[in-house]
């Protein structure tokens, strides 16, 4: 995982909203796009950026592609951020 790609993907509010939409489970691009006022091409671009960053994965089921959160990458990010805080209990 590249933190640079991950944080670049997370810097966009639309992509963060897409991740929020996926927290309830896998959705098709059409289901995701119906939540936003943007073209299908724009939704596809945002999904590509999120996928390249490892934040989502996709799976073809019949004629549809379902997108879902990649929780292992999200766990890695939160672990890294938590590590920045360090163990403050030793400082007192």
C-alpha contacts under 8 A as a table, 3 or more apart, distances in Angstrom:
res1	aa1	res2	aa2	distance
1	X	6	X	7.74
1	X	53	X	7.19
1	X	54	X	6.75
1	X	73	X	7.38
2	X	5	X	5.38
2	X	6	X	6.20
2	X	53	X	6.96
3	X	6	X	4.86
3	X	7	X	5.93
4	X	7	X	5.42
4	X	8	X	6.08
5	X	8	X	5.09
5	X	9	X	6.11
5	X	52	X	7.51
5	X	53	X	5.04
6	X	9	X	5.19
6	X	10	X	6.22
6	X	50	X	7.77
6	X	53	X	4.82
6	X	54	X	7.20
6	X	55	X	7.17
7	X	10	X	4.88
7	X	11	X	6.00
8	X	11	X	5.17
8	X	12	X	7.45
9	X	12	X	6.22
9	X	15	X	6.74
9	X	49	X	6.15
9	X	50	X	5.88
9	X	53	X	6.59
10	X	13	X	7.37
10	X	15	X	6.43
10	X	16	X	5.90
11	X	15	X	7.88
11	X	16	X	7.74
12	X	15	X	5.41
12	X	16	X	6.41
13	X	16	X	5.01
13	X	17	X	6.16
14	X	17	X	4.97
14	X	18	X	6.23
14	X	46	X	7.82
15	X	18	X	4.93
15	X	19	X	6.29
15	X	46	X	6.15
15	X	47	X	7.77
15	X	50	X	7.18
16	X	19	X	5.09
16	X	20	X	6.22
17	X	20	X	4.90
17	X	21	X	6.18
18	X	21	X	4.99
18	X	22	X	6.37
18	X	32	X	6.89
19	X	22	X	5.10
19	X	23	X	6.53
19	X	69	X	6.89
20	X	23	X	5.37
21	X	24	X	6.66
21	X	32	X	7.15
22	X	25	X	5.27
22	X	26	X	5.98
22	X	27	X	6.75
22	X	67	X	7.64
22	X	68	X	5.85
22	X	69	X	6.19
23	X	68	X	7.89
23	X	69	X	6.86
25	X	68	X	6.26
25	X	69	X	7.76
26	X	66	X	5.70
26	X	67	X	5.22
26	X	68	X	4.41
26	X	69	X	7.57
27	X	30	X	7.99
27	X	31	X	5.89
27	X	32	X	6.45
27	X	66	X	5.10
27	X	67	X	5.40
27	X	68	X	6.73
28	X	31	X	5.16
28	X	32	X	6.29
28	X	64	X	6.61
28	X	65	X	5.72
28	X	66	X	4.51
28	X	67	X	6.04
29	X	32	X	5.03
29	X	33	X	5.87
29	X	40	X	7.95
29	X	43	X	7.14
29	X	44	X	7.25
29	X	65	X	7.25
29	X	66	X	7.15
29	X	67	X	7.31
30	X	33	X	4.98
30	X	34	X	6.06
30	X	40	X	7.74
31	X	34	X	5.31
31	X	35	X	7.20
32	X	35	X	5.76
32	X	36	X	7.52
32	X	43	X	7.79
33	X	36	X	5.41
33	X	37	X	7.53
33	X	38	X	7.12
33	X	39	X	7.75
33	X	40	X	6.72
33	X	43	X	6.01
34	X	37	X	7.45
38	X	42	X	6.21
38	X	43	X	6.87
39	X	42	X	5.22
39	X	43	X	6.46
40	X	43	X	5.07
40	X	44	X	6.07
41	X	44	X	4.98
41	X	45	X	6.18
42	X	45	X	5.02
42	X	46	X	6.35
43	X	46	X	5.20
43	X	47	X	6.17
44	X	47	X	5.05
44	X	48	X	6.11
45	X	48	X	5.07
45	X	49	X	6.35
46	X	49	X	5.18
46	X	50	X	6.27
47	X	50	X	5.10
47	X	51	X	6.02
47	X	56	X	7.92
48	X	51	X	5.04
48	X	52	X	6.01
49	X	52	X	5.15
49	X	53	X	6.22
50	X	53	X	5.14
50	X	54	X	6.34
50	X	55	X	5.34
50	X	56	X	5.88
51	X	54	X	4.99
51	X	55	X	5.79
51	X	56	X	4.97
51	X	57	X	5.98
51	X	58	X	7.97
52	X	55	X	7.67
53	X	56	X	7.86
54	X	57	X	7.10
54	X	70	X	6.78
54	X	73	X	6.56
55	X	69	X	6.09
55	X	70	X	5.18
55	X	71	X	7.60
55	X	73	X	6.15
55	X	74	X	6.92
56	X	67	X	6.49
56	X	68	X	5.40
56	X	69	X	4.45
56	X	70	X	4.73
57	X	67	X	5.70
57	X	68	X	5.56
57	X	69	X	6.43
57	X	70	X	5.98
58	X	65	X	6.34
58	X	66	X	5.40
58	X	67	X	4.42
58	X	68	X	6.38
59	X	65	X	5.46
59	X	66	X	5.28
59	X	67	X	6.68
60	X	63	X	7.04
60	X	64	X	5.73
60	X	65	X	4.25
60	X	66	X	6.22
61	X	64	X	5.44
61	X	65	X	6.06
61	X	66	X	7.17
62	X	65	X	7.94
70	X	73	X	5.85
70	X	74	X	6.74
71	X	74	X	4.94
71	X	75	X	5.98
72	X	75	X	5.04
72	X	76	X	6.21
73	X	76	X	4.98
73	X	77	X	6.27
74	X	77	X	5.12
74	X	78	X	6.24
75	X	78	X	5.22
75	X	79	X	5.98
76	X	79	X	5.09
76	X	80	X	6.18
77	X	80	X	5.14
77	X	81	X	6.24
78	X	81	X	5.05
78	X	82	X	5.96
79	X	82	X	5.07
79	X	83	X	6.09
80	X	83	X	5.04
80	X	84	X	6.63
81	X	84	X	5.28
81	X	85	X	7.23
82	X	85	X	5.54
82	X	86	X	7.18
83	X	86	X	5.27
85	X	88	X	7.42
87	X	90	X	6.50
88	X	91	X	5.55
88	X	92	X	7.86
89	X	92	X	6.39
